[in-house]
Amino acid sequence: MDASSSIAQSAMAKASWRIIPLLGLGYLCSYLDRLNVSFAATQMNVDLKFSATVYGFGSGFFFLTYALLEIPSGMIMPRVGARRWIVRIMISWGLISAGMMFIRTPLQFYVMRLLLGAAEAGFWPTCMFFLASWFPAAYRGRAISRFYCFFGVTGIVGGILSSWLLGLDGLGGLRGWQLLFLIEGLPTVALGAVMFWFLPDSPASAHWLKDEERSWIEQELAVENARLAAGKHMPVLHALRDPAVLQLAAVACLTLGGSMGFALIAPQLLMTGTGMDVRHAGFLISCGGLMNVVGMLASGWHSDRIGSRFGHLFGSTLLVAVCFAAMGQASTPAMLITAYLAMCFFWPALTLSTYLVATEVVECRMVAVAVACVNTLAQLGAFVVPVVWGISKDATGSYHFGLTLIPLLFIASAAITLSLRQQIRRSETLLTPAVVHA
């Protein structure tokens, strides 16, 4: 290993240990505070007399404001700085999440979920921007995949912690669901304060880097920025008109909608289908989080090895559809649990492949805009599906309709993926003769 390689490895190792854990913990908190309502609902809906329709609307409203404000939030971020914007997001959403303990009416529930979505909007794109500002392209994939792993860790921590907090019912005169919102919300505020002091704005302000390490990162990023600046950046509306981006956004909308619709009622559904109490259901969801982590690491390795992003997306979409269909038809608790854990393992391949494909269907300078558009439109599915599922639950008395609908969403996504791949292959075939002639 020459001196340059040694400096690069040292710089990336330090940046990984100093930055990814902090951002990853923030990502963990964001999903914990977003989905802890699914555990709270086991008590809250009874105490406040919320129907499944009310709960469906309230849980889904989060994604409405999240989707509407994601791009505006990303436009504000460069003006105030990524670190300050992350801190603002975390402190505001932590306070709102903790404030959920005070809700008493459906209207208050709706307003708080809308505010929570508005507060969190822009966190994920800002984290991606922050990682891109520290890790050159050759190291960025590994950095993002490690950051993504905290999504699975959320399932492990959230299932155990949330069920334990519900068991503290009566402590301090509070119901278990109130303690859940309070105790899981305030640490987010504290973590935001920690990030303000310990998360560096850029390599230039990182005192723990040696001069040669700092120079190497800045030079590598400068070369990349110079290459990207060679073309003119296209406006956001141009990405919204790109047929490939719109089709990929439809895939993300259907799959994220199905996934979030299930995640927001998972504790209730698993308790009903297995006969478990909330604590054992929480342990099962934690096992699902562990499967998420394993699936994320395995899918990232396998996707790079075979080099087929579309194949990975198509295959994982069908596998997740099969898992949800199996859950809908499960005749025994063992079958339901097996299908649930299998879904948790295959899901990371789907969501990771969606954004990897987004980097291959547009020009390099349009990648950031395309990913932001896909992510924004995907949240609309996460708003609609929980609402439909809640209405169907009140109308039929069970979650069976929702579990029947979800596999159809994933099958439709697989069909769109296959169609998009064929379109791209045809366009590549048409371009090949021109390239050869040139």
DOZA-997372 format. One record per residue (C-alpha): residue in one letter; y, x, z. Coordinates in pm, whole numbers. Layout:
N
- code;yy;xx;zz
- A;Y;X;Z
...
***
This chain:
438
- code;yy;xx;zz
- M;0;0;0
- D;335;151;-109
- A;654;141;95
- S;792;-165;-89
- S;475;-367;-27
- S;475;-267;338
- I;834;-385;379
- A;755;-713;203
- Q;452;-784;420
- S;643;-700;737
- A;941;-917;641
- M;724;-1217;551
- A;512;-1186;864
- K;821;-1185;1087
- A;978;-1477;900
- S;653;-1675;921
- W;620;-1634;1297
- R;988;-1698;1369
- I;1057;-1990;1134
- I;744;-2189;1043
- P;642;-2278;1403
- L;990;-2416;1479
- L;1014;-2617;1157
- G;652;-2724;1197
- L;716;-2857;1547
- G;1010;-3050;1406
- Y;781;-3195;1137
- L;529;-3286;1408
- C;798;-3466;1608
- S;921;-3653;1302
- Y;581;-3805;1231
- L;509;-3863;1598
- D;834;-4058;1645
- R;780;-4239;1316
- L;426;-4361;1384
- N;410;-4391;1764
- V;507;-4754;1713
- S;149;-4811;1591
- F;21;-4729;1942
- A;309;-4904;2118
- A;229;-5220;1923
- T;-98;-5268;2114
- Q;113;-5360;2421
- M;460;-5424;2278
- N;356;-5702;2040
- V;195;-5890;2329
- D;482;-5838;2574
- L;755;-5932;2324
- K;547;-6194;2140
- F;587;-6020;1803
- S;371;-6164;1526
- A;203;-5939;1271
- T;473;-6039;1021
- V;753;-5934;1259
- Y;574;-5607;1329
- G;512;-5551;957
- F;879;-5597;871
- G;998;-5382;1161
- S;759;-5095;1099
- G;834;-5104;726
- F;1214;-5114;765
- F;1206;-4747;868
- F;1110;-4648;514
- L;1380;-4861;355
- T;1676;-4671;501
- Y;1480;-4346;482
- A;1441;-4395;106
- L;1798;-4509;44
- L;1957;-4218;233
- E;1721;-3931;143
- I;1920;-3811;-159
- P;2267;-3865;0
- S;2147;-3670;303
- G;2036;-3388;75
- M;2378;-3384;-91
- I;2556;-3349;245
- M;2326;-3073;373
- P;2470;-2780;165
- R;2817;-2855;296
- V;2726;-2827;664
- G;2432;-2582;640
- A;2058;-2641;662
- R;2024;-2535;1027
- R;2304;-2759;1152
- W;2178;-3051;943
- I;1824;-3017;1080
- V;1963;-3009;1434
- R;2177;-3320;1369
- I;1879;-3507;1226
- M;1647;-3420;1513
- I;1888;-3503;1794
- S;1990;-3837;1641
- W;1638;-3952;1562
- G;1511;-3837;1904
- L;1773;-4046;2084
- I;1706;-4350;1866
- S;1329;-4315;1913
- A;1371;-4300;2291
- G;1607;-4599;2269
- M;1322;-4808;2127
- M;1216;-4865;2488
- F;1505;-5112;2527
- I;1416;-5352;2244
- R;1351;-5712;2342
- T;1390;-5922;2024
- P;1272;-5897;1662
- L;1632;-5833;1548
- Q;1666;-5539;1786
- F;1332;-5406;1662
- Y;1450;-5428;1299
- V;1784;-5261;1371
- M;1630;-4972;1564
- R;1372;-4903;1293
- L;1645;-4911;1028
- L;1851;-4666;1233
- L;1550;-4439;1287
- G;1488;-4420;913
- A;1855;-4347;848
- A;1859;-4073;1112
- E;1547;-3896;978
- A;1641;-3918;609
- G;1673;-3574;456
- F;1463;-3385;710
- W;1174;-3304;473
- P;1392;-3190;176
- T;1608;-2984;412
- C;1299;-2810;550
- M;1183;-2738;193
- F;1527;-2597;114
- F;1520;-2385;429
- L;1177;-2241;347
- A;1289;-2170;-10
- S;1589;-1983;133
- W;1359;-1748;323
- F;1035;-1712;128
- P;1033;-1580;-231
- A;812;-1765;-481
- A;512;-1533;-435
- Y;496;-1624;-64
- R;637;-1977;-69
- G;312;-2163;-134
- R;145;-2022;174
- A;454;-2086;384
- I;476;-2452;278
- S;103;-2513;326
- R;123;-2378;683
- F;425;-2597;746
- Y;233;-2896;605
- C;-55;-2837;847
- F;161;-2968;1130
- F;118;-3314;975
- G;-250;-3302;1072
- V;-163;-3161;1412
- T;51;-3472;1466
- G;-261;-3684;1441
- I;-443;-3466;1695
- V;-157;-3462;1946
- G;-31;-3814;1880
- G;-363;-3988;1929
- I;-435;-3826;2265
- L;-77;-3826;2397
- S;12;-4181;2294
- S;-302;-4337;2439
- W;-252;-4139;2763
- L;110;-4256;2793
- L;5;-4618;2744
- G;-233;-4564;3036
- L;65;-4483;3262
- D;163;-4849;3248
- G;378;-4943;3550
- L;507;-4592;3626
- G;870;-4617;3732
- G;861;-4990;3670
- L;821;-4936;3295
- R;554;-5066;3064
- G;329;-4814;2891
- W;489;-4870;2549
- Q;834;-4805;2698
- L;716;-4478;2853
- L;565;-4382;2518
- F;896;-4416;2332
- L;1092;-4242;2608
- I;863;-3946;2667
- E;791;-3882;2298
- G;1154;-3921;2192
- L;1340;-3696;2436
- P;1145;-3373;2355
- T;1270;-3409;1997
- V;1626;-3388;2128
- A;1537;-3078;2329
- L;1371;-2916;2027
- G;1683;-2983;1822
- A;1887;-2791;2078
- V;1635;-2503;2070
- M;1663;-2488;1692
- F;2042;-2467;1714
- W;2014;-2145;1914
- F;1700;-1983;1775
- L;1675;-2088;1409
- P;1876;-1839;1199
- D;2091;-1970;915
- S;1976;-1702;669
- P;1814;-1357;655
- A;2161;-1206;691
- S;2193;-1350;1044
- A;1838;-1265;1159
- H;1877;-982;1411
- W;1499;-940;1435
- L;1475;-817;1075
- K;1518;-449;994
- D;1785;-363;738
- E;1530;-283;468
- E;1340;-607;535
- R;1659;-811;516
- S;1760;-638;194
- W;1419;-701;36
- I;1432;-1078;106
- E;1789;-1106;-21
- Q;1714;-910;-337
- E;1401;-1113;-418
- L;1585;-1441;-371
- A;1883;-1316;-570
- V;1659;-1241;-868
- E;1508;-1590;-850
- N;1849;-1757;-817
- A;1982;-1563;-1115
- R;1689;-1684;-1326
- L;1732;-2046;-1216
- A;2107;-2033;-1279
- A;2042;-1946;-1644
- G;2006;-2318;-1721
- K;2237;-2602;-1636
- H;2122;-2823;-1347
- M;2059;-3181;-1458
- P;2193;-3477;-1261
- V;1969;-3685;-1039
- L;1988;-3987;-1273
- H;1834;-3777;-1551
- A;1522;-3725;-1339
- L;1507;-4098;-1272
- R;1490;-4156;-1650
- D;1217;-3899;-1712
- P;895;-4091;-1796
- A;672;-3830;-1633
- V;873;-3837;-1310
- L;870;-4217;-1304
- Q;493;-4228;-1347
- L;443;-3968;-1076
- A;680;-4163;-852
- A;466;-4474;-912
- V;159;-4280;-800
- A;338;-4161;-486
- C;474;-4511;-418
- L;130;-4673;-436
- T;-58;-4405;-244
- L;199;-4347;30
- G;243;-4723;64
- G;-130;-4768;113
- S;-155;-4476;355
- M;143;-4576;569
- G;42;-4940;567
- F;-289;-4834;719
- A;-143;-4573;956
- L;91;-4826;1116
- I;-197;-5054;1219
- A;-474;-4792;1251
- P;-509;-4813;1633
- Q;-534;-5193;1625
- L;-777;-5195;1332
- L;-1003;-4926;1477
- M;-1008;-5094;1816
- T;-1106;-5425;1656
- G;-1368;-5274;1426
- T;-1536;-5048;1682
- G;-1482;-5227;2013
- M;-1308;-4917;2154
- D;-1025;-4931;2405
- V;-690;-4772;2320
- R;-781;-4438;2480
- H;-1100;-4394;2278
- A;-923;-4512;1962
- G;-657;-4249;2029
- F;-927;-3984;2056
- L;-1073;-4100;1722
- I;-730;-4076;1557
- S;-696;-3724;1700
- C;-1026;-3636;1531
- G;-875;-3775;1212
- G;-578;-3541;1258
- L;-817;-3248;1286
- M;-979;-3358;959
- N;-629;-3365;806
- V;-573;-3000;899
- V;-911;-2891;763
- G;-857;-3097;448
- M;-511;-2950;389
- L;-632;-2590;415
- A;-939;-2664;200
- S;-746;-2852;-68
- G;-480;-2581;-97
- W;-746;-2313;-142
- H;-955;-2518;-386
- S;-658;-2633;-593
- D;-541;-2275;-646
- R;-894;-2162;-725
- I;-969;-2419;-999
- G;-608;-2431;-1123
- S;-628;-2802;-1210
- R;-354;-2997;-1031
- F;-417;-3317;-1227
- G;-792;-3297;-1173
- H;-738;-3249;-803
- L;-497;-3544;-785
- F;-724;-3774;-987
- G;-1039;-3685;-794
- S;-886;-3707;-447
- T;-722;-4042;-531
- L;-1058;-4192;-626
- L;-1227;-4048;-316
- V;-962;-4196;-86
- A;-1003;-4532;-264
- V;-1377;-4519;-195
- C;-1314;-4441;172
- F;-1077;-4736;215
- A;-1322;-4965;33
- A;-1597;-4848;267
- M;-1377;-4925;568
- G;-1315;-5275;434
- Q;-1686;-5339;393
- A;-1805;-5156;705
- S;-2070;-5358;884
- T;-2111;-5121;1181
- P;-1875;-4910;1395
- A;-2050;-4593;1273
- M;-1978;-4680;910
- L;-1613;-4754;987
- I;-1568;-4428;1179
- T;-1738;-4221;908
- A;-1525;-4374;632
- Y;-1208;-4324;838
- L;-1276;-3955;904
- A;-1369;-3897;539
- M;-1040;-4057;431
- C;-850;-3828;669
- F;-1020;-3526;509
- F;-948;-3623;146
- W;-594;-3757;194
- P;-419;-3413;218
- A;-552;-3316;-127
- L;-385;-3626;-269
- T;-42;-3582;-114
- L;-34;-3205;-173
- S;-140;-3246;-537
- T;128;-3511;-599
- Y;407;-3262;-529
- L;227;-2974;-701
- V;201;-3186;-1016
- A;573;-3263;-986
- T;643;-2893;-1035
- E;447;-2895;-1364
- V;582;-3201;-1546
- V;950;-3095;-1562
- E;1147;-2783;-1641
- C;1182;-2531;-1361
- R;1546;-2612;-1294
- M;1459;-2981;-1251
- V;1182;-2933;-993
- A;1396;-2993;-684
- V;1554;-3306;-830
- A;1218;-3442;-949
- V;1053;-3388;-610
- A;1343;-3557;-430
- C;1323;-3857;-664
- V;946;-3887;-626
- N;973;-3866;-247
- T;1255;-4122;-236
- L;1076;-4378;-451
- A;751;-4319;-261
- Q;914;-4448;58
- L;966;-4789;-103
- G;590;-4833;-112
- A;578;-4740;255
- F;825;-5023;318
- V;657;-5294;110
- V;288;-5250;203
- P;327;-5287;585
- V;527;-5606;526
- V;261;-5753;296
- W;-13;-5650;537
- G;162;-5815;834
- I;214;-6140;644
- S;-152;-6144;534
- K;-266;-6079;892
- D;-78;-6383;1020
- A;-201;-6597;729
- T;-570;-6500;749
- G;-612;-6387;1109
- S;-755;-6045;1015
- Y;-673;-5717;844
- H;-950;-5764;585
- F;-710;-5857;303
- G;-512;-5538;356
- L;-823;-5323;346
- T;-925;-5500;25
- L;-583;-5442;-133
- I;-545;-5073;-49
- P;-836;-4941;-263
- L;-683;-5124;-561
- L;-354;-4935;-506
- F;-537;-4602;-520
- I;-742;-4700;-826
- A;-420;-4796;-1005
- S;-274;-4457;-904
- A;-578;-4278;-1048
- A;-533;-4466;-1376
- I;-164;-4367;-1393
- T;-256;-4004;-1319
- L;-514;-4000;-1598
- S;-269;-4159;-1843
- L;4;-3909;-1753
- R;-234;-3616;-1801
- Q;-333;-3744;-2147
- Q;33;-3783;-2244
- I;106;-3426;-2141
- R;-198;-3295;-2328
- R;-83;-3473;-2645
- S;268;-3329;-2609
- E;122;-2980;-2557
- T;-91;-3023;-2870
- L;214;-3122;-3072
- L;411;-2824;-2943
- T;138;-2565;-3006
- P;176;-2543;-3388
- A;552;-2498;-3355
- V;499;-2217;-3105
- V;246;-2046;-3331
- H;475;-2080;-3634
- A;764;-1934;-3439
***
